[in-house]
Amino acid sequence: MKKLFVLSIGMMVLLAVTLPLAAQSPASSHTVYPPIKVAPGPQNPNNPSGILPRSFKAAYGFNQINNQGQGQTIALVDAYDDPNIASDLAFYASYFHIAPCNFTKVKLGTVTGQGWDLEESLDVQQACALAPQANIVLVEAASSNDTDLFTAVQVATAAPYNATVVSMSWGEGEFSGELADDSYFCNILNGNGQPVTFVAASGDGGHGTIYPSASPCVVAAGGTSLVLSTTLPLGNPFLLNYGHETAWDGSGGGVSPYESQPSFQNPACATWSTSGRCLPDIASDANPGTGVPVYDTFSYGGWVQVGGTSVASPDWGGFFVLVNSARAIAGKGSLSQADYDLYQIYYSSNYANDFHDITSGTNGGCGSQCDAGPGYDLVTGIGTYQANVLYSALVAATN
């Protein structure tokens, strides 16, 4: 095994890398966008608002998982440079009493900002909150062109970074040539020969599909509105604090017009299609009104409450990192078919124990395709994690 190159916040450096990888030529090049939304109403840059990390972890059961991601790497792929990302993450971790996270920034271009800094801050801070002992690598693509972002994806999984999980909180409308780009995500091994799980946001425009979440080799993360059982701080940090969830009206979802349906989605999606890829696969809190605090000094001067499926993607990515860490400790390889494994649990008698089935809410006016309901739906997929239970099931899964 190759030795991972890790930097703590106190030792952070800015890394500029050259690309030894052979460039792949996508069918076409497009500009993509990050599906992130700022909560409505005034923001107070001096005080965090929304569901704070401790409450978020208690809601979904992360607080009952002993593993903190040690020995594994999660990569967050975004566009353009945020020059304040390192200091903002250090402040966030200190404010919420999270041990300094191992953070590496990989800068592939020179242009700053362009509206992506809030997305970058969200991604690395959520990863730090949920997997504080993982190696967190932010790969900043040279631009928001999908060709540059796909190059950044390749960098994330290659040596020396060797991510086993890659979160992509961005997307573009589906297009006829996208199948050629699936090769960036299908059957990918990192530089250590370990399988890689890719997670992508399903979009914030309600009913409809975007790429790369539409790829059958990517776990598509949709969105919900999460309500805690109590807003008061829990006296015991290991107690659960899940109230209820409904589908968020901005959660992207639908049937892909181009991608074929992977076998594991049949019969889950048979109500709507037996041939097209269905989205999303899973979900997590994404409503900006029930969103999370992010510390961003580049564009916002401090704290800002955000939502969008941009939150769901790194949250599920952080969860998969915890699973991979426990699998490595048990002498197993990292997840190689995460989506397949999730659907096998959905079809099993353990579904109700491992997932929250989201049965109400809508993301549009298109009838059943836009409505959440019992079991799989095109708004929240299988549902959201009961992380403390689903974690054990995925650690035990065979590759």
C-alpha positions in Angstrom: 0.0 0.0 0.0 1.2 3.5 -0.8 1.5 5.8 2.1 -1.1 8.6 2.2 0.2 12.2 2.2 -1.7 14.0 5.0 -1.6 17.5 6.3 -3.3 18.8 9.4 -4.9 22.3 9.5 -1.9 23.5 11.4 0.5 22.3 8.6 -1.7 23.3 5.6 0.0 24.2 2.4 -1.3 25.2 -1.0 -0.5 22.6 -3.5 -0.2 23.2 -7.2 0.0 20.0 -9.2 0.8 19.0 -12.8 -1.4 16.4 -14.3 0.3 13.1 -15.3 -3.0 11.6 -16.3 -3.9 11.0 -19.9 -6.8 13.3 -20.6 -10.1 11.8 -21.7 -12.1 13.6 -24.3 -15.7 14.0 -23.4 -18.3 14.2 -26.1 -18.6 17.9 -25.5 -17.8 20.6 -22.9 -20.3 22.4 -20.8 -20.4 24.8 -17.8 -21.7 23.3 -14.7 -23.1 24.8 -11.5 -23.2 24.1 -7.8 -26.7 23.3 -6.5 -26.4 25.3 -3.3 -29.0 27.7 -1.8 -28.7 30.3 0.9 -31.5 30.3 3.4 -34.1 33.0 3.0 -34.1 36.0 5.3 -31.3 38.0 6.9 -28.0 36.3 7.7 -25.9 37.1 10.8 -22.3 36.6 9.9 -21.3 36.6 13.5 -23.5 33.7 14.6 -24.1 30.3 13.0 -27.7 29.3 12.4 -29.4 26.2 11.1 -28.9 22.6 12.3 -25.5 22.6 14.0 -23.1 19.7 13.6 -23.8 18.1 16.9 -27.6 18.2 16.3 -27.2 16.9 12.7 -25.2 13.9 13.9 -27.7 13.2 16.6 -30.6 13.4 14.2 -29.2 10.8 11.8 -27.3 8.6 14.3 -23.7 9.6 13.4 -23.2 10.3 17.1 -23.5 6.5 17.7 -20.7 5.6 15.3 -17.3 5.3 17.0 -15.3 5.4 13.8 -14.3 8.9 12.6 -12.9 8.1 9.2 -9.3 7.4 10.1 -7.1 6.1 7.4 -9.5 7.0 4.5 -9.6 10.0 2.1 -12.6 11.8 1.0 -12.2 14.2 -2.0 -14.4 17.2 -2.6 -14.2 18.3 -6.2 -15.2 21.9 -6.9 -14.2 24.7 -9.3 -12.0 27.8 -8.9 -9.9 28.8 -5.9 -11.0 29.9 -2.5 -8.0 31.5 -0.9 -9.6 31.5 2.5 -10.7 27.9 2.6 -8.0 26.7 5.0 -8.4 29.4 7.6 -12.2 29.2 7.3 -12.2 25.4 7.9 -9.8 25.9 10.9 -12.2 28.5 12.4 -15.2 26.2 11.8 -13.5 23.2 13.5 -12.4 25.3 16.4 -15.8 26.9 16.9 -17.6 23.6 17.0 -14.9 21.9 19.1 -14.0 19.5 16.3 -10.5 18.2 16.4 -8.4 19.8 13.6 -9.2 17.9 10.5 -6.5 16.6 8.1 -7.0 18.9 5.1 -5.2 19.2 1.8 -6.0 21.7 -0.9 -5.1 20.9 -4.5 -5.2 24.0 -6.7 -5.4 23.3 -10.4 -6.0 26.8 -11.7 -5.4 30.5 -10.8 -8.9 32.1 -10.9 -10.6 32.8 -7.6 -14.2 32.8 -6.4 -16.7 32.9 -9.3 -19.4 32.1 -6.8 -17.9 28.7 -5.9 -16.3 29.6 -2.6 -19.4 29.0 -0.5 -19.8 25.6 -2.1 -16.2 24.7 -1.2 -16.6 25.9 2.3 -19.8 23.9 2.7 -18.2 20.7 1.3 -15.1 20.6 3.4 -16.8 21.7 6.6 -19.5 19.1 6.3 -16.9 16.4 5.6 -14.9 17.6 8.7 -18.0 17.6 10.9 -19.0 14.0 10.0 -15.6 12.4 9.4 -13.1 14.5 11.4 -10.3 12.0 11.3 -10.4 11.3 7.6 -8.0 12.9 5.1 -10.1 15.7 3.5 -8.8 16.7 0.1 -10.3 19.6 -1.8 -9.5 19.5 -5.5 -10.1 22.9 -7.1 -10.7 22.5 -10.9 -9.3 25.3 -13.1 -12.8 26.3 -14.2 -16.4 25.2 -14.0 -16.1 23.6 -17.4 -17.0 19.9 -17.1 -13.8 18.9 -18.8 -11.8 20.6 -16.1 -14.0 19.1 -13.3 -13.6 15.6 -14.7 -9.8 16.2 -14.7 -10.1 17.2 -11.1 -12.0 14.0 -10.4 -9.1 12.0 -11.9 -6.6 13.9 -9.7 -8.6 13.1 -6.6 -8.5 9.3 -7.0 -4.9 9.1 -8.3 -1.7 9.1 -6.1 -0.8 10.7 -3.9 -4.4 11.5 -2.8 -6.0 8.1 -3.4 -9.5 9.1 -2.4 -11.9 6.2 -1.8 -14.9 8.6 -1.9 -15.4 11.6 -4.2 -18.3 14.1 -3.6 -19.4 16.2 -6.5 -21.8 19.0 -5.5 -22.3 20.2 -9.0 -24.1 19.3 -12.2 -25.5 20.3 -15.6 -28.5 19.4 -17.6 -28.3 16.0 -19.2 -27.1 15.8 -22.8 -26.9 13.2 -25.5 -23.1 12.6 -25.3 -22.9 12.1 -21.5 -22.6 8.3 -21.8 -19.0 8.9 -23.0 -18.3 10.6 -19.7 -19.5 7.7 -17.5 -16.0 6.3 -17.9 -14.8 8.8 -15.3 -16.9 7.1 -12.7 -17.4 3.4 -13.7 -15.1 0.8 -12.2 -12.5 3.3 -11.0 -9.8 2.2 -8.6 -7.7 4.7 -6.7 -3.9 4.8 -6.7 -3.8 2.1 -4.1 -6.0 -0.2 -6.1 -9.1 0.4 -4.0 -12.6 0.9 -5.4 -13.9 4.5 -5.4 -17.5 5.6 -4.5 -18.8 8.7 -6.3 -21.6 10.8 -4.9 -23.3 13.7 -6.7 -26.0 16.2 -5.9 -29.3 15.5 -7.8 -30.1 19.2 -8.3 -32.1 22.0 -6.7 -34.7 22.8 -9.4 -37.3 20.3 -8.4 -38.4 17.6 -10.8 -35.7 17.0 -13.5 -32.4 15.3 -13.8 -28.8 16.5 -14.0 -25.4 15.0 -14.8 -23.1 13.5 -13.3 -25.7 12.3 -10.7 -27.5 10.6 -13.6 -24.6 8.3 -14.2 -25.4 4.7 -13.1 -21.9 4.6 -11.6 -22.7 7.6 -9.2 -24.8 7.6 -6.1 -27.4 10.4 -6.7 -28.2 12.4 -3.5 -31.6 14.1 -3.3 -33.0 16.4 -0.6 -35.4 16.5 2.4 -36.6 18.9 5.0 -35.4 17.7 8.4 -37.2 18.5 11.7 -35.4 17.6 14.9 -37.4 16.0 17.7 -36.2 18.8 20.0 -34.4 22.0 19.4 -32.9 21.9 22.9 -29.3 20.6 23.3 -29.3 16.9 24.3 -27.9 16.2 27.7 -26.4 12.9 26.5 -24.3 13.2 23.3 -25.2 9.7 22.3 -29.0 10.2 22.2 -30.9 10.3 18.9 -32.7 13.5 18.0 -34.6 12.6 14.8 -38.1 14.1 14.5 -39.4 13.7 11.0 -38.7 14.5 7.4 -40.6 15.4 4.2 -39.4 15.7 0.7 -37.8 19.1 -0.1 -39.6 20.8 -3.0 -36.2 21.6 -4.7 -34.9 18.0 -4.7 -33.9 17.0 -8.2 -35.3 13.7 -9.5 -36.8 11.9 -12.4 -36.0 9.4 -15.1 -32.9 9.9 -17.2 -33.6 10.3 -21.0 -30.2 8.9 -21.9 -28.8 6.6 -19.2 -29.9 3.0 -19.0 -31.4 1.7 -15.8 -28.9 -0.4 -13.7 -30.2 -3.8 -12.8 -30.3 -3.0 -9.1 -33.0 -0.4 -9.7 -35.5 -3.0 -10.9 -38.0 -3.4 -9.4 -37.6 -0.3 -7.2 -38.2 2.1 -10.1 -40.5 -0.1 -12.2 -43.5 2.0 -11.5 -42.0 4.8 -13.6 -39.5 3.1 -15.9 -38.0 -0.3 -16.6 -35.4 1.0 -18.9 -34.2 4.5 -17.8 -31.9 5.3 -14.9 -34.0 6.7 -12.0 -32.9 9.5 -9.7 -32.1 10.1 -6.9 -30.9 7.0 -5.1 -30.9 8.4 -1.5 -31.4 11.7 0.2 -30.5 13.8 3.2 -31.4 17.2 4.6 -31.2 19.9 1.9 -33.9 22.5 2.5 -32.1 25.8 3.1 -34.7 26.6 5.8 -33.5 23.6 7.7 -30.0 23.8 6.4 -26.6 24.0 8.0 -24.2 26.7 9.0 -21.2 27.4 6.8 -18.3 29.8 7.6 -17.2 31.7 4.5 -15.2 34.9 4.7 -14.4 35.2 1.0 -17.8 36.2 -0.1 -20.0 36.3 3.0 -17.8 37.7 5.8 -18.6 34.9 8.2 -21.5 32.6 8.9 -24.2 31.8 6.5 -27.0 29.2 6.5 -27.2 27.1 3.4 -29.0 24.1 1.9 -29.5 22.4 -1.4 -28.5 18.9 -2.5 -25.0 20.3 -2.3 -25.4 19.5 1.4 -26.6 15.9 0.8 -23.7 15.0 -1.4 -20.8 15.6 1.1 -22.9 14.3 3.9 -23.4 10.9 2.2 -19.7 11.1 1.2 -18.7 11.5 4.8 -20.8 8.5 5.7 -19.2 6.3 3.1 -15.8 7.3 4.4 -16.7 6.1 7.9 -17.9 2.8 6.4 -14.6 2.4 4.4 -12.6 3.1 7.4 -14.3 0.4 9.4 -14.0 -2.0 6.5 -10.2 -1.4 6.3 -9.9 -2.1 10.0 -11.7 -5.3 9.4 -9.3 -6.3 6.6 -11.8 -5.5 3.8 -11.5 -3.4 0.8 -13.5 -0.2 0.3 -17.0 -0.3 -1.0 -17.0 -1.2 -4.7 -20.7 -1.2 -5.4 -22.2 1.2 -2.9 -25.4 1.8 -4.9 -25.9 -1.9 -5.4 -25.4 -2.5 -1.7 -27.9 0.2 -0.8 -30.6 -1.3 -3.0 -30.0 -4.8 -1.7 -30.8 -3.4 1.8 -33.8 -1.7 0.4 -35.1 -5.0 -0.9 -34.4 -6.8 2.4 -36.4 -7.1 5.6 -33.9 -4.6 7.2 -35.0 -1.6 5.1 -37.1 0.0 7.8 -34.2 -0.3 10.4 -31.5 1.1 8.1 -33.4 3.9 6.3 -35.9 6.6 7.0 -38.6 6.2 4.3 -39.8 9.6 3.2 -43.4 9.3 2.4 -44.7 12.9 2.0 -43.8 16.0 0.1 -43.4 16.9 -3.6 -40.9 18.5 -6.0 -43.4 19.6 -8.7 -46.7 19.2 -10.3 -46.2 16.2 -12.5 -48.2 13.7 -10.5 -46.7 10.5 -9.1 -43.2 11.2 -10.5 -43.1 14.4 -8.3 -44.5 12.9 -5.1 -42.7 11.2 -2.3 -44.4 8.0 -1.1 -43.8 4.7 0.6 -40.7 2.9 -0.7 -38.6 4.2 -3.5 -39.7 7.5 -5.1 -38.3 10.0 -7.6 -37.9 12.7 -5.1 -36.0 11.1 -2.2 -35.0 7.7 -3.6 -34.7 5.0 -1.0 -34.8 7.6 1.8 -32.3 9.0 4.3 -29.9 7.1 6.5 -30.3 5.7 10.0 -26.6 6.0 9.9 -25.8 4.1 13.1 -27.6 1.0 11.8 -26.9 1.3 8.0 -23.2 1.7 8.8 -23.0 -1.8 10.3 -24.8 -3.3 7.3 -22.4 -1.7 4.8 -19.3 -2.6 6.8 -20.5 -6.2 6.6 -21.3 -6.1 2.8 -19.3 -8.3 0.5 -17.6 -6.7 -2.5 
